[in-house]
Amino acid sequence: MVLAGLWLGRERGTLPPQSAQTEPQPSRASPPGPAAEPQPAPTAAVAPAARPSFDVVRVNPMGDAVIAGRAAPGAEVSVRDGATEIGHARADSQGEWVVTLDKPLPPGKHDLSIEAQAPGGAVATSQDKVTFNVPEPKSPAADVAAAGGSSPPQTAAAATSGTVTVQRGGTLWGIARDSYGSGTRFTTIYTANRDRISNPDLIFPGQVVTLPAER
């Protein structure tokens, strides 16, 4: 009886309808995009070198010169007269440098500039140039005639016994050359006068410096 009832129920449509089973549809994979190209690593920018500059340019009438200035710390500094290098120095940790020429500049016009290469390789040149003229040397006879023949020509330093009184335009280089026969001996004078000369490039008219006995 039970089986008959089930069968009749199906014939008459009284049984609840069976839910339709839908087959899952396969998902469509999106096409792969283009592969990203590797980007090159950024290169470190080279910092521009500090522009070198002049602080002191002292040239006496004989062409002896002392030149000082500033640049990047540790930079190799080249002082040029036109296209010719006339001096070279390395800037210290404060960026300061000094060049003392080995030989006097010849008479005539001179145009000084600076080129500095920083430790990183960057090169910079000075913005300004220093232009001056070194006069032609005068003969002793002309100097005596200009003074009325009453006195010999006055040099940059008037020597007395063991001391020198600095005259206008005088330098330790010039004093050493006149006293010892070589401008490079200026360090001897500077060492003996450390108590009164703090900077060998800065001496003043009327200043009295001691000449060591060694000649």
ZAMARGU-4260 file (C-alpha; in steps of 0.2 Angstrom, whole numbers, plus 5000, padded with zeros to 4 digits):
<rodrens>
0) 5000/5000/5000 | 5014/5012/5004 | 5022/5009/4987 | 5006/5011/4978 | 5003/5028/4987
5) 5020/5034/4982 | 5017/5029/4964 | 5000/5037/4963 | 5007/5053/4970 | 5020/5055/4956
10) 5007/5051/4943 | 4995/5065/4950 | 5009/5078/4953 | 5006/5079/4971 | 5024/5076/4976
15) 5035/5092/4978 | 5046/5096/4963 | 5064/5091/4964 | 5076/5106/4963 | 5086/5107/4947
20) 5104/5104/4949 | 5114/5116/4939 | 5131/5111/4934 | 5145/5123/4938 | 5152/5133/4923
25) 5170/5133/4922 | 5177/5151/4925 | 5186/5159/4911 | 5204/5165/4916 | 5208/5183/4910
30) 5222/5183/4897 | 5239/5187/4905 | 5245/5205/4904 | 5262/5210/4897 | 5276/5207/4909
35) 5282/5223/4918 | 5300/5228/4913 | 5313/5230/4927 | 5316/5248/4931 | 5334/5253/4932
40) 5341/5258/4949 | 5342/5277/4951 | 5359/5283/4949 | 5366/5294/4963 | 5367/5312/4958
45) 5384/5320/4958 | 5383/5335/4970 | 5390/5351/4961 | 5406/5357/4968 | 5407/5373/4978
50) 5413/5387/4967 | 5431/5392/4971 | 5434/5411/4975 | 5448/5423/4979 | 5451/5430/4996
55) 5468/5438/4995 | 5479/5442/4980 | 5495/5451/4984 | 5507/5455/4971 | 5522/5467/4973
60) 5530/5477/4959 | 5543/5464/4957 | 5530/5451/4952 | 5531/5441/4968 | 5513/5435/4973
65) 5503/5426/4987 | 5486/5420/4982 | 5473/5413/4994 | 5455/5409/4994 | 5441/5396/4997
70) 5435/5380/4988 | 5427/5364/4993 | 5436/5355/5007 | 5449/5343/5000 | 5448/5351/4983
75) 5463/5351/4971 | 5465/5370/4967 | 5473/5376/4951 | 5477/5395/4950 | 5478/5400/4931
80) 5485/5415/4922 | 5475/5414/4906 | 5476/5396/4901 | 5493/5393/4910 | 5493/5385/4928
85) 5505/5396/4939 | 5501/5388/4956 | 5493/5373/4964 | 5486/5369/4981 | 5474/5357/4991
90) 5460/5365/5001 | 5460/5361/5019 | 5446/5354/5030 | 5439/5372/5031 | 5440/5374/5012
95) 5455/5387/5013 | 5470/5386/5002 | 5486/5397/4999 | 5497/5397/4984 | 5514/5406/4985
100) 5522/5407/4967 | 5539/5399/4965 | 5545/5413/4953 | 5539/5431/4950 | 5526/5435/4937
105) 5534/5443/4922 | 5530/5462/4918 | 5513/5464/4909 | 5495/5461/4911 | 5489/5445/4920
110) 5471/5438/4921 | 5470/5426/4936 | 5456/5413/4938 | 5454/5397/4948 | 5449/5379/4944
115) 5445/5367/4958 | 5441/5348/4957 | 5432/5342/4972 | 5436/5324/4980 | 5420/5317/4971
120) 5427/5323/4954 | 5416/5338/4951 | 5425/5353/4943 | 5421/5371/4946 | 5429/5387/4941
125) 5429/5404/4949 | 5415/5416/4944 | 5427/5431/4945 | 5444/5435/4938 | 5458/5445/4945
130) 5466/5457/4932 | 5482/5467/4936 | 5498/5473/4928 | 5516/5470/4934 | 5526/5485/4930
135) 5542/5485/4920 | 5557/5485/4932 | 5566/5502/4934 | 5584/5504/4933 | 5593/5510/4949
140) 5598/5526/4940 | 5580/5530/4936 | 5575/5528/4954 | 5589/5539/4960 | 5584/5553/4947
145) 5566/5551/4952 | 5571/5554/4970 | 5582/5570/4966 | 5598/5560/4967 | 5598/5562/4986
150) 5595/5545/4991 | 5595/5527/4984 | 5578/5519/4980 | 5568/5513/4994 | 5564/5494/4995
155) 5548/5486/5002 | 5557/5484/5019 | 5569/5496/5027 | 5582/5485/5036 | 5589/5490/5053
160) 5601/5480/5064 | 5592/5464/5066 | 5574/5470/5062 | 5564/5476/5047 | 5551/5489/5046
165) 5538/5484/5034 | 5534/5497/5020 | 5519/5499/5010 | 5517/5484/4998 | 5529/5474/5008
170) 5528/5455/5010 | 5537/5442/5020 | 5542/5434/5003 | 5550/5450/4998 | 5558/5453/5014
175) 5566/5436/5014 | 5572/5438/4996 | 5580/5455/5001 | 5588/5448/5017 | 5592/5430/5013
180) 5593/5430/4994 | 5578/5418/4993 | 5559/5422/4995 | 5556/5404/5001 | 5565/5409/5017
185) 5549/5419/5022 | 5545/5404/5034 | 5561/5408/5044 | 5555/5426/5047 | 5537/5420/5051
190) 5543/5407/5063 | 5554/5420/5073 | 5539/5432/5074 | 5524/5421/5078 | 5521/5432/5093
195) 5517/5447/5082 | 5512/5439/5065 | 5497/5428/5065 | 5495/5426/5046 | 5511/5426/5035
200) 5500/5433/5021 | 5495/5448/5032 | 5508/5461/5037 | 5506/5479/5038 | 5516/5495/5034
205) 5525/5501/5050 | 5526/5483/5058 | 5543/5479/5064 | 5548/5461/5062 | 5564/5452/5069
210) 5577/5445/5057 | 5585/5429/5064 | 5604/5430/5064 | 5605/5415/5051 | 5608/5422/5034
</rodrens>
